[in-house]
Amino acid sequence: MLALTKKTDYALIALSRLAHGSGGVVSAREIAEDSGVPLPILTNILKTLTGAGIVFSARGAAGGYGLAKSVEAISLHELITSIEGPFHLVQCTMASAVSDKTPCDLEPSCPIRQPAHRIYTRLKDFLESVSVAEIINGTDEGVAEQPV
C-alpha cells in the first residue's frame, strides 16, 4: 500500500492555514498552536516548502510564512515530492541521476516492467492534476474521474 508520512498531512494543514489566513504572513508558532502540529516538525516542513518555492518566509518580529503561489497552482504531486521526495511505484521507474540505467538487474526480462511504468505514469499524472486547493477547500472541481 502506498502511504504518505504525517509530514505531508502537516504540510497540507499548514497550507490550509496560510490559504485561509488574511493573506499576510503567519508565524510557525501560530500555525502550530492553531492546528496542534508539533512546532519543531512544522518548522522543518515550512523550511522545506520554502526551499521548494511553495511558501515564502519573512524574517523579523512580524515575520512568518506566506504562500509563494496560489493553492490552485500547487499540485498534489509537487507537494508530495517536495516533502517526501520522488515517489516510485517500483524500482525500475527510478532512473539514476547520472545515467538512464535503472537500478534493477531484472529489467531486461521483467514481465511487470511495462505495466508498472503505465500505472506509475497514470498515478503521477493524476497527482499532477489535483491541486492543493481541491483538498483544503474540499472540492473536486477539475478532477476528471480517472481510474488509478
N, C-alpha and C positions, 0 to 999 in steps of 0.2 A: 504494500500500500504506500502510495506517495503521501507524505505528511510534511508539513512545514513546522518550523520551530515556533516557540512563543515569540521570538523576536519579530517575526512577520506580523503576528497578531498585534504586538505592541506598536509596531510601525504604523499599522492601519489605524489604531486608536489615536496615535499622535497626529497623523494626517487628518483624521476626522476632527480632532480638537482644533487644529490650525485652520481647517477649512470652514469650520462653523464659528470661528472667532470673529473679532471685529475687523479683520483684515490687516492688523498690525502684527507686531511680534509678541510671542508668548514665551515666558520662561519655561525651561525644562522642569523646574520645581513646581510651577503652577500646573503643567500638564500632568505631572506625577501625582500631585495632590488631588486633582480633579478625577483622575482615572484609576488610581491605585496601582499604577505601574511603578515598579521599583526605580527610584531616581538614578542609581548608577547604571542600570541596564538601559534606561531611557536615554540617558546622556550619550552612551555609546551608539545607540541606534540613530539618534539625531545627528551625531558626527558622521556616521556612515551615509545617511541621507543627504547631508550637506556635501560630502565628497562626490556623491552621485549626481548632484545638481537638482535634486528634488526639493530640498529646502535650502534656505539661506540662514546664516546666523548673523546677529548683530551684537557687538560687544558693548559693555558699559552697564551702568546702573539700570538703565531702562532697556537693556538688551534682551535677547531671546532668539526665538526661531520663527520663521515665516515660510510660507510656500514660495518656492522659486518659480513654479509654474502652476497652472490650474490643475485641480484634481481630475478634470476631464482629459487633460493632456498626459496624465501619468497612467501608463498601462500596468496591469497587474503583473505582467512579465517583467517590466522594468523594476517594479518594487521588489518582487521576489528575488530577482537576480542581484539587485543591489544589497539586499540583506543576507540572503542565503548563499549567494554565489551562483555560478551557472548550474543548471539542472540537467541531468541526463537520464533518460529512461533506461538505457543500457550502456555499457562501456563503449560500444562501437559508435555511439553518437557523439563521443567526446574526441574531437580532433586535437592533436598536440599543438602547442603554441609554436613549436619550431618546425614542424613538418605536417604533412597531411596524413601521415600514417596513424592509424587508430591504435589504441593501447591493447587491443585484443588479438591474441595469436590465432583464435579460431575463425576470424573474419572470412578468410577465403572459402571456407566450407560451411559456414554457419547458415542453417536453414531459417533463422528468425531475423537475420540482419535487415533485409528489405522491409518486412512488415514492421519491425521495431522502428526503423527510420521513418516510415509513413506515419505511425502513431505519434512518434516524437514531434514530427513536423506539425501534425494536426493539433497536438496539445499546445505547442509553442504558439501557433497561430491563434488558437483560442485565447490563451493568456494575453496575447498582444491585443486582442480585440476587446477585452474587458477593461474599462477604465476604473481607476480607484474611486471615482465619483459614483459609479454604479453600486459599489459596495458600501461606501459610507453614507450614501443617500438612500440606499435600499431600493434602487431602481434597476431595471434590466433593459432600459431603452437602448436600442442599437445593438444588442447582443442577439445575433442570429442563433436559432436553435441548431447546434452543431453536435453531432454525435462524437463523443470523445473516446 
